[in-house]
């Protein structure tokens, strides 16, 4: 069961429940992954509204590993989400909101051109 006070969320991927969280180490890994010099720059990237599928994968995979499951990015990429792309966006948004708080942490679903 996810402990929301610790910034944890639960997500169903591949038909299995996973606990995700962004620990301090996970945040440092995200800073490296996104070439962000600090947490403010990392949040600016998330708030840009231009997250790619690779970005979603990175956040979700790092969150799963910090939540206690030793899955590679490739293993996480193979996990289906019942809600499709919108579900992956919601998982990422919920995880960021649980970590940083507030609606501003929620990335937006990409809009058509």
Phi, psi and omega in degrees: 000133181287140177257101184296334178293337178262008179080021180268148171229166173243139179223147176260117178227134182060027180077006181241145175279139176232143171264129179239144172205161177244095177287175177301319177296321178295319178296321177296321178295320177294321176303315178296315183299325183256010180052041178265133183283342181198178182294327178296316178294323178297313179296323178299322177297314181295323182282351183295338182076014182241040181286137178266170175300322178297321177298314179301315179300314180301312182296313182295315181296316179295320177296321177295315180296318178292337177277357172113002179253128182270075178250140177283167175302319180297321178293319179293321179299332181278350180280127179278158176235126185305327182270007180066213183303318179300326178291319178295320178297317180296319178298312180298314180298316180296320180294316179294320178295321178294327182279311187258342181079153174082158181291337181296340181280351184273115176293152182269148175295134180301140179258151178296156182287000000 
